Amino acid sequence: MNKSELIEELANRSDIKLKVSETIVNVIIDSMKQALLDEERIELRGFGSFHVEYYKGYTGRNPKSGESIEVGKKRLPFFKVGKDLKERINKK
């Protein structure tokens, strides 16, 4: 499912206009993005949680040339699936 399919599904299930549905989905996604940028954890019970992981810089190797390169520190978003969703997926 992509974003436009999610917008259509919300509009169909809740019997609201497509434009209103689009606004709702955009507000939710924008709020989640901002929460991660603010280093907050997002938890959706029964679905999962999102958080930001930190990595220190390290010396890597270019696989093509074998040359050493410095990789800077970085932050990456991570998703951890919730117990309920994991159980429902594994029942199939």
C-alpha positions as CSV (number, residue, x, y, z in Angstrom):
1,M,0.0,0.0,0.0
2,N,1.3,3.4,-0.9
3,K,0.3,6.9,0.4
4,S,-2.4,7.5,-2.2
5,E,-3.9,4.1,-1.6
6,L,-4.0,4.9,2.1
7,I,-5.7,8.2,1.4
8,E,-8.4,6.4,-0.7
9,E,-8.9,3.7,1.9
10,L,-9.4,6.3,4.6
11,A,-11.9,8.2,2.4
12,N,-13.8,5.1,1.6
13,R,-14.0,3.7,5.2
14,S,-14.9,6.9,6.9
15,D,-17.1,8.3,4.1
16,I,-15.3,11.6,3.9
17,K,-14.1,13.6,0.9
18,L,-10.8,12.6,-0.7
19,K,-9.3,16.0,0.0
20,V,-10.1,15.8,3.7
21,S,-8.6,12.3,3.8
22,E,-5.4,13.6,2.1
23,T,-5.1,16.4,4.7
24,I,-5.5,13.9,7.6
25,V,-2.9,11.5,6.2
26,N,-0.5,14.4,5.5
27,V,-0.9,15.8,9.0
28,I,-0.2,12.4,10.6
29,I,2.9,11.8,8.4
30,D,4.2,15.3,9.0
31,S,3.7,15.0,12.7
32,M,5.6,11.7,12.8
33,K,8.5,13.1,10.7
34,Q,8.7,16.1,13.1
35,A,8.7,13.8,16.2
36,L,11.6,11.8,14.8
37,L,13.5,15.0,13.9
38,D,12.9,16.2,17.5
39,E,14.4,12.8,18.7
40,E,11.1,11.6,20.1
41,R,9.9,8.0,20.1
42,I,6.7,7.2,18.3
43,E,4.6,4.2,19.5
44,L,1.5,3.0,17.8
45,R,0.0,0.2,20.0
46,G,-0.6,-3.0,18.2
47,F,1.5,-1.8,15.2
48,G,5.0,-0.9,16.3
49,S,7.3,1.9,17.3
50,F,9.7,4.2,15.5
51,H,12.9,5.7,17.0
52,V,16.2,7.2,15.9
53,E,19.5,5.2,16.2
54,Y,22.9,6.9,16.4
55,Y,26.1,5.6,14.8
56,K,29.6,6.8,15.4
57,G,31.9,7.6,12.5
58,Y,34.3,4.8,11.4
59,T,36.9,4.0,8.9
60,G,35.4,2.0,6.0
61,R,36.8,0.5,2.8
62,N,35.8,1.3,-0.8
63,P,34.9,-2.2,-2.1
64,K,35.8,-1.2,-5.7
65,S,39.3,0.2,-5.0
66,G,40.1,-1.1,-1.6
67,E,40.9,2.4,-0.5
68,S,40.2,3.5,3.2
69,I,37.5,6.1,3.6
70,E,36.2,7.9,6.6
71,V,32.4,7.5,7.2
72,G,30.9,10.2,9.3
73,K,28.6,9.8,12.2
74,K,24.9,9.5,11.3
75,R,21.4,9.0,12.7
76,L,18.9,6.6,11.1
77,P,15.2,6.0,11.8
78,F,14.2,2.5,12.8
79,F,10.9,0.6,13.0
80,K,10.3,-2.2,15.5
81,V,7.2,-4.2,14.8
82,G,4.6,-4.6,17.7
83,K,3.8,-7.9,19.3
84,D,0.2,-8.0,18.1
85,L,1.1,-7.3,14.4
86,K,4.0,-9.8,14.6
87,E,1.7,-12.5,15.9
88,R,-1.0,-11.7,13.3
89,I,1.5,-11.9,10.4
90,N,3.0,-15.2,11.7
91,K,-0.5,-16.8,11.9
92,K,-0.8,-16.8,8.1
